[in-house]
Amino acid sequence: MKPKIVIIEDEQDLLELLEYQLSKEYEVIGFLHTKRVKDFIDEEGTDLLIVDRNLPGVEGSEFVQQLKEEGYDIPVIFLTAKDSESDIEEGFEKGADDYITKPFNINELKLRIKAILRRTKPEIKEKLIFKDIEIYPQKSEVYIAGKRVNLTNLEFRLLLEFIKNRCHVLSRDYLLEHVWGDMKQERSVNVAIKRLKEKIDPNREKNYIESIRGVGYKLC
C-alpha cells in the first residue's frame, strides 16, 4: 500500500505538477485551500502533509499549528516562497518537519519526502529494534532476546505503535484511534497493555512500558 500524501497548494499548475511527479510512488491528494483538508484527514488519514504557506483564508503555518494543537501527529513539509530566516524559524516553530523554499528542485523534494517517511513510517522497514526487542512488521513477528514471542494481532499492533513512538507518551484516546480504530472500547486499553506487558516482560524485570498517571503510557 502506497504512503498517502496530502498537498495544499493554491497554484493550480504547480499542484498538478506535484501530483504528477509524486503519484508514481505515492497516493497523492491535492487541495487548493485548507477548507476540506481536516475532514479528509479525519476520514481517510494521511502519512505526510506538503503545505504552501501563502494560502487563501488560513495561512499555511497557522493551519498546521491548529492541527498540531488539536493533537494531529502528521509530519509536515512546508513548500513555500517565504524564504527569510525568520520565516523559516517560524515554520519550524509552528510544526514543520522540513522546510523547502521556492523555486525548488523536484528531486530534492522527493529525497526529503523519503527521508521523513523513513522516520515516521517505520512499519515500511523490514525490521525494527528497540533494546532487545526485534519486530518484523511485514511478518507480524516479535523476538525478545532472540526468543519468539507470540502476540495476538491487537497486541502486535499495540507494540508496533509504541515502538514507532518510542519515548513519547501515548494517551488512551490516541491508542484507541490508531490501534483499535472503529472497535473502540476504552477499558480494553488497560487490559491489552497489561496482557502485552505480561508477554514481553513476564518476570517484570525490564519495564518496557511505563504508565504515566492521568496521561497515558510510554515505551522508553
N, C-alpha and C positions, 0 to 999 in steps of 0.2 A: 504494500500500500504506500503510495507516494506521500511524502510530507505535504501538508497543506499550508500555503502562504496567502495571506490577505494583503493586497496592495491598496493604499489610499493615495491617489494622485489625481489632481484636478485637471491636468493637461491630458486631454483625450489621446493625442498621438503618442505621448510618452507612456501612458498607461497601456495602450495597445502593444507598444514595442516591448515593454517589460513582460506583459503576459505572454507574448510570442516567444521571447528569449528564454523564459523560465519554465514554460509549460512542458518542455521535453523531460524535465527532471522532477517537476513538482506539480501538484494540483494548485492552480493559481486562480484566485478570485479577486477581481478588481472593483474598486469603488471610486467615484469622483468626489465624494464628500463623506463625512463621518455619520450621516443620519441613520443609516440602517446597519452600520458595522457591528454595533454591540448586539443587536438582535441576531445577526448572522452568527456571531461568535457563540452566543448562548445556545443556538440551535444546532450548529454544525461544528463548532470548535475550530481552532487553527493552531499551527505549530510556530508561526512566525508572522509578525506584522512588519511591513515596509511602509513607512509613513512620510509623506511630504509635510513640511511644517506650514507652508503658505497655502492653507485650505480655506474654502468659503465656510462661513459660520464659525465653528470652533477651530482655533489654531491647533496644528498637529500635536505639538508637545503638550498643550493643555488637555487635549483628548486622551493622550497616553497617560498623563498624570492622573486623570479621573479614573481610568481603568485600573491603574495600579492601586489607587486609594480604595477602590471597591473590591480589591482582592484578586484581580485577574493577573495571573502569573504567566504572561506571554512574552517571549523575547521580542525586542523591537529594534529595527534599524531605521534611523531617520535618513531619508534621501532628499536633500533639500538644498536650495540656493543660499540659505542662511549660513554663511561661512566664516563669520568673525569668531575670534577666540571666545568672546562672551556668549555668542550663540551656541557654540559647541559645548561649553561648560554647562549652559542652561539645559541643553538637550540631554546630557548625561544625568544631570540632577533630577530631571523630570521623568527618567525611566528608560533612557536609551541603553541598549547593549552594544550598539555600534552607531557610528555617525559618518555618513558619506556626503560630501558636498558636490553639487552640480557645477560644471559638467563632470561626468564620471565615466569610468571605464567599466563596461558591462562584465568583462571577465573578472575584474577585481570584485565587483558586486557578487558574482557567483561564488568566488572563493570565500568571501566573508559570510555569505549565507551558509555555505557548507561548514565553515568553522563554528558558527553559532549552533547549528543543528547537531553537530557532533557533541557539543557541550550540553545542550538542553534536551536532546532526544537520545539518551544513551541506550535505549532499547533497540536502536538500529545496530548497535555493536554486537559482535559475536559473543563477547564475554565481558561481564562487569566484575570488578573485585573490590570488596570492602573488608579490610582486615583479613581474617581467614575465611571469609565468605566468598565463594565464586558462584555467580549466577549467569545462566545461559538463557537469555530471553527467547531466542528462536526455538529452543528445545524445551523450555519450561523446566529446567533442571537447576537444582541448587546443591552445592557441596560446601561443607564446613570442615575445615582442617582436612580436606581430601576425602571426606566421607559423604556419600549421597544422603540427602535429607528429603523425605517425601512430604510434600506440601499439597494441600488442596489448591484448586485453581484460584480461589479467593485469596488464600494465604500467600500464594506466589505473587499475585498482582500487588498485594499489600506490601510485601517485602521489596518488590521491584520499585514501588513508588517511594518507599523510604530511602532506598539506595540512590535513586535518581535525585532525591532532595536531601542528601546526607547533611547532617548537622544543621538542618533547618527544622523549626518546629512546625508540624503539620496539625492543623485543627481537625476536630471530628467532622466539621462541615466540609473541609477540603477533602478528607479521605472518603467521605460519603459520595462526593461529587466525582472524584477521579478514580475510585476503586469500585464502589458499589454501583455507580451510575443510576439507572432507573429503579434498582432494587434497594431503596434506601430504608434502613432500619437503624436508628441511632444507637440503640442498645447493642446491636451486633458489632459495632466498632470495638467496644471494650472486650467483648467475648472473643472476637477474631484476633485481636492483638495479644490477649492472654494465651490463646492456643498457639499462635505463632511463636511467642517467646518460649513457651514450653518445648517446642520442637527444635528451635535453633539454639537454645541455651538451657537444656534440661537440668543442668546442675546449678543454674543461676550463678555462674561464675563470671560471665563475660558482659552481662548487662548492656547488650547492644542497643536496646530500645528503652528510652527513658521517658517516664510520664512527667509532663510539666503541668502541675496542678492548675486547673482552671483555664488552660490554654490548649493543650493537645499532647502530642508525642514527638520525639525526635530520635533518630538513629545517629549516633556520633561516637 
